[in-house]
Amino acid sequence: PHLADLSVLLPPRMTRPVEYRLVGGGGCFTWSLDHHDIISVKPEYNDSSRCSTSARLASIAPYSGRKETSVYATDIISGITIHCKVFVDKISRIRIFHHSVKIDLDEIATLRVHAFDDEENVFSTLVGLQFMWQLTPTTLDNSNHHLAHIPLKETHLSDCSGFCVEMNARFELEDRDLGSDFFVVKGVGIGQEVVSAQLFEPQFEHVSDTITLTVAEAMSLEPPSPVLVTLGVSVNFKLKIFRQKIAQVVNLPSQYHLWHVKNSSVAQVDSSLGVVHTLSLGFTDVVVEDTRVSGHQQVSSLRVVIPRTLFLYLVPVMDDSGHFHGITSIPSSEVWYVFPGQKYMVLAKAFAEGFDAREIFITEENNLRLESSTVELWNLSQVPDNSLGSYEVQTSRLLFPISQGEGYLVAALTYQAEASGSAKVLKLLQKVNVCSKVKATWDEGTDNSNIIYLPWVPGVYQEVELMAVGGCGKTPEDYKLFSSDESVVSVSDSRTVRAKKPGQAVIKVVSTFDFLNFDEIIIEVSSPSALAILPIFPVEVAVGTQLHAAVAFKTSNGHPYSRCDYFSAFIRWSLLSENQTFEVVDASEALTVEALKHHSGSSAQYGNPCAWISLNASAAGRATIVATFSSESDSYFETFNEPIFLKATSKVSAYYPLLVLQAGNGNQFGGYWVDLSRLQSGIQNMGNNSPMELYLVPGSTMDVFLFGGPEQWDKVVDFVETVDVVGALENYIIGSTAVQKISSGLYRVSCQSKGIFKLLFSRGNMIGKDHPVPAVAKSELSIVCDLPSAVTLIANENENRLDILEAASKADRSPNRLQVSPVVISNGRSIRLAAAGVHQNGRFFANSSSLCLRWEVTECEGLAYLDQDEDAEMLEQSSWERFLVLQNSTGMCTARATVIGFSSRIASKTREEHMFLPSEHDNLTDAIQLQIVSSLRVTPAYVLLVSHREAQETLAVSGGTCFLDASTNDTHVVQIVQHPGKALCSQLILGARGLGSAVVTIQDIGLSPRVSTSSLVRVANVDWIQILSEEHISIMVQ
């Protein structure tokens, strides 16, 4: 414990008691004193406790000689007692104290009275004593005061910072038109004023003091002292005065100011204009005097030197206002890095030997040049006159970078080393690198905003790697990253930003070459409020392909998070499907996030995916994808006090690829057969029935059917099904082919004239609710409208199967288009004859019915004839199919079909366009030989065999060919012992093997199509025997 004062001198009690505040420290004190009749002690306590660390002492007795007593302060904690001696004596004299006898005009000065006893000891306080103050001008005209009294309450002294007892006593005295030991004056006029103070207490009226104060204008010289200049130059000094705290330049010459130098051999000065001209090396003082006040002057030290070094300084301009305020300058000894968009001021400074800390004042005679020849990288211009002083305008330039690159600035300064010597030049070449603006990014290929949203839950700390370009940086080490709040977001040396708790922080990415070239990224960390399926992938895909789905978190404000892949392991996926439409792709085959972005394209507006799933579409149908995320609360984090459960669902669908199927049968129309039953039953594997090209003869039509493709999504999403003709001029296409929609998915294609065209069929769903990406399947079908180069004839076939047509088309023929190999058929029935058109490339037409055929049979008398029961119209429509009636005779017969022209039902325009048709000698005919044989028969039709291993029966075969094949449906009952052979094809031998019944079938494989006949064979045991005889039996007896 201690006391601030160990001795105090107080005056005796006068009009008011004089108090002194005794301050202690380092303890809590109790106060006591020796003489209660001389002084009083009043403890002071802190507001927060009953601990006293100060006390107010007051003299309470009138003067009756010098008194001495003591005050004791005892620390109640340590018990230590400290005593302070208190002396009471009369005031012998007073004195007015001030820091300076000169006061600036419009400035305020505080005068204070100090009192002394007979031994010249200073009284500790005069608070409470009454004084009389008076101001008197030194001139005879007392009406013009140079000083004015300012009440204490109107000054800064009124702010007593809580210790206002003493100041309040002074305020009270002034309120009663009396003075205290403090007196505040203000300079209001140039001149001198006498200030007097008198102690206004009984018996002390003779105690007084006076002081003379001078009021003058504050003067300042520019350039500031000391001024270093070169030899042979002129310096125009600028004189400033301050009025109302505002600097004002004095217009020279001035009647109140005179100039002179102390060493005229170094420099000369114009006494009225303040222009100094240097004459020789050395130093002198430049003095300006105010003639209104004696002795009031301002002095500047002038040194004439030789420049040794020239420097340039780069100062970034941070203020866009009319005045340029820069920050720390970059000297030319360092590499300069600048960037477009930032303004810079280039300052030139010269230094003399021995004056490294003070630059040389550069004048017009120094002929300073700041130049650059690299105009494509920056603009170098003069600084506006209203932005800086005239000196700065002369020695600086504004640099505006434009584009990246390297260039140089050149500075040159002229000076003289001797009065009569020649001029010399200092030069400097400064390299400047123009860098691009630093740009921080975190996701390539997307629009990066200046805000990154990161999710956070306890235990999951999302990270994002920041990248930077610009700032002349070439490696990651050329950038520094700083976080404004490391408790919210931390930054590692590898530029990885990590979310640590909810909040906001600013990441500053700075170029190591230029601390002003930086970019700022705001990081907002919050707990996710929603989980949503990203609308970036199709929800419908074709069977056999993959479907992708991704989810992203959203903030409470609906913003998607910039990165949330660290949450992928905490998001659970499930698939709801009735018919196993989709299968989840194995994790090892799943897409990476980069591949996912490649598949999805730009998804910046929806945010980056937090988790994703890939599905294989294995069958047509629909399913529902469900993604869930949950996180339990953690009491450690006050901002996370509720569990989170988020869910997102999406309907998905798979469809078979869109196929264009031939829906019409060309069986009767010069085309090939199509299995329409498969088409109607919707068999999945329809690839074989999906022609890439459809051949039609002009004037003919064919129906096509769309199979597969997306089904209508719902009633809200638009469903489209269109067909477009592509590949030629529109007017030509319209005149050549026509497509008519018959019903949903069914179209009729009409061929009008020769040509090759493509039909593009489209079917699918457009963008709509829960259907973010159009799903439109397309399929092309080429239509070849042309005339056949040949026809192919087949016989005894129920359908014009392509394999049968191709085999017949490739068969050997004679010069008259007669197929060399005859077709063997059995007699006694009707067979089908049919022809089909063949294109010059070997492909068969789907429909040739616009052309008519002439059917002929030759050498068929008694063997066969064409069925003529059908009427003429039917024959016209089905001229590419006829029936041949076979009689019960055998022999060789020839049938021929020849194109004779267009059908009468075809438009005359089409007939006219194709008036010329190749004749039968030009392959538009075909003939086939028919080998008619008798019908296949087997005798007997019923056979009964005894169950014995030696039992056999011979079957006789008649009719047909010798190419026979025999088989039994039960080899345990009967066995074919001898098959019919080429040498003996009219019989076969059967052998019994077991009890039962079996069917023996004989096929004639030499006929097309094959024919067969059968015989029923029964093997049984003998139940009884019967002797068959005539009515009379004759027995001869010998």
Buried (B, 14 or more C-beta within 10 A) or exposed (E): BEBEBEEBBBBBBBEBBBBBBBEBEBBBBEBBBBBEEBBBBEBBEEEEEEEBBBBBBBBBEEBEEBBEBBBBBBBBEEEBEBBBBBBBBBBBBBEBEBEEEBBBBBEBBBBBBBBBBEEEBEBBBBBBBBBBBEBBBEEEEEEEBBBBBBEBEEBEBEEEEEEEEBBEBBBEBBEEEBBBBBBBBBBBEBBBBBBBBBBBBEEBEEBBBEBEBBBBBBBBBBBEBBBBBBBBBBBBBBBBBBEEEEEEEBEBEBEBBBBBBBEEEBBBBBBEEBBBBBBEBBBBBBBBBBEEBEEBBBBBBBBBBBBBBBBBBBBBBEEEEEEBEBEEBBEBEEEBBBBBEBBBBBBBBBBBEEBEEBBBBBBEBBEBEBEBEBEEBBEBEEBEEEBBEEBBBBBBBBBBBEEBBEBEBBBBBBBBEEEEEEEBEBEBEBEBBBBBBBEBBBBEEBEBEEEBBBBBBBEBBBBBBBBBBBBBBEEBEBBBBBBBBEEBBBBEEEBEBBBBBBBBBBBBBBBBBBBBBBBBBBBBBBBBBBBBBBBBBBBBBBBEEBBBBBBBBBBEEEBBBBBBBBBBEBBEBEBEBEEEBBBBBEEEEBBEBEEBBEBBEEBBEBBBBBBBBBBBBBBBBBBEBBBBBEBEEEEEBEEBEEEBEBEBBBBBBBBBBBBBBBBBBBBBBBBBBBBBEBBEEEEEEBEEBBBEBBBBBBBBBBBBBBBBBBBBBEEEBEBEBEBEBEBBEEEEBEEBBBBEEEEEBEBBBBBBBBBBBBBBBBBBBBEBEBBBBBBBBBBBBBBBBBBBBBBBBBBBBEBBBBEBBBEBBEBEBEEEBBBEEBBBBBBEBEBBBBBBBBBEEEBBBBBBBBBBBEBBBEEBEEBBBBEEEBEEEEBBBBBBBBBBBBBEBBBEBBBBBBBBBBBEEBEEEBBEBBEEBBEBEEBBBBBBBBBBBBBBEBEEEEBBBEBEEEBBBEBEBEBBBBBBBBBBEBEEBBBBEBBBEEEEBEBBBBBBBBEBBBBBBBBBBBBBEEBBBBBEBBBEEEEEEEEEEEEEEEEEEE
